[in-house]
């Protein structure tokens, strides 16, 4: 079990360190005021943050995903694997259902974590050195939100997170399963690592594309009220107002940054977990002297 948690942390930490700057850009683009936009696009946003807030500005809010990644990765792969076994047969539909179950359950951790991350990412937008900080760090952010708004406050955006994560994780695991089967990812294959990386990267892209408009809504709801003014009454109100003010393009805000991040982060995560499981299974086989296939999908974690 310790090994499982360790590989979840290593794979997740690498993904967060690589992907967090892209996530910061995504959130800034998703919630910026359309009448007074600070950023013209993905690369302008990158340049502006570095120029105005230093490179550390890209890593605002990183503490939150770092704190939660071990639990989330262990929960996701564990629930997916157990659900798949409970369903009894490894079929594409069951892969989707197992992934969806994992996505739904991890919302309990994911929603408060992303709320803190979003609030930290938006703190001091455009300032090189913050004169005053509302939040010292992600934990301080959650504590202050809880004191002011209670449990409802730290779970702001829970419904939109649930709507986003449930089908997204279904497509995540379904795509990975289909890709690895199609590419023939066998342990003895000399190209198994590139194949696993490609499969993981494509899984990330498909999962994000499947529910991206809801991610925009979730970010807006979690950022709502930061300046002291609340704009949205709920999901439908946010959808209606966003579309009315900015048209359909609003639902693709920050997509370029997200896709640039999705491939390397998910490639690293899936490949690390799968290779670890292949190694652990081969060790077990050697100890037990039992012949059989070494390769296993992440569903076994």
Buried (B, 14 or more C-beta within 10 A) or exposed (E): EEEBEEBBBBBBBBBBBEBBBBBBBBBBBBBBEEEEEBBEEBEBBBEBBBEBBEEEBBBBBBBBBBBBBBBBBBBBBBBBBBBBBEBEEBEEEBBBBBBBBBBBBBBBBBBBBBBBBBBBBBBBBEEEEEEEEBBEBBEBBBBBBBEEEEEEBBBBBBBBBBBBBBBBBBBBBBBBBBBBEEBEBBBEBEEBEBBBBBBBBBBBBBBBBBBBBBBBBBBBBBBBBBEEEEBBEEBEEBBEBBBEEEEEEBBBBBBBBBBBBBBBBBBBBBBBBBBBBBBBBBEEBEEEEEEEEBBBBBBBB
